[in-house]
């Protein structure tokens, strides 16, 4: 993509939906299109220099498929330097190449249930899709990874399996945690705790057995030395 253009808005701090799309600068101030709300038609307007301080500056530079947003005139002037966006794009592509060399580590079922529970605790209405999971687990770089389709299909199958067993519910192609999923995770954590406790006890018994054998061997050796 070879796009290269700017979009500058003057935003009313009290109501961000009210803003001026800047078209040109004049000796008296700014000319543009005023929007009273999102989705409403715009109206031609002028903003005098004396009133500019009452707006919040918001500019976006669209360049070669990337977008660079700035929130102050100083940042805008700095980002307008020709070499800066090219350097940022070069660095981003280099980091993407490094990211693509590493395989995408897949979460197992229990870790995925833990993930849904943690997100749902923070946001009771949390729900997501396989594509959404790809971004949340691997960042936006996951969309450009060679394994993206394979991993997306893996999570789609996993989420569908959770629906089949009742741990997740699906609504409008989005998945959310069900009460059964919380109960299932609690059961697993309890079983895992019991397993660890049992393993700890078995380890302790093993060490006690070794100690008893060692003590018996020492006693036998001492007896052997003391018998005439």
Buried (B, 14 or more C-beta within 10 A) or exposed (E): EEEEEBEBBBBBEEEEEBBBBBEEEEEEBBBBBBBEEEEEEEEEBEBEEEEBEEBBBBBBBBBEEEEBEBEEEEBBEEBBEEEBBEEBBEEEEEEEEEBBEEEBEBBEBEEBBBBBBEBBEEEEEBBBBBBEBBBEBBEEBBEEBEBBEEBBEBBBEBBBEBBEEEBBBBEEEEBBBBEBBBEBBEEBEEEEEEEEEEEEEEEEEEEEEEEEEEEEEEEEEEEEEEEE
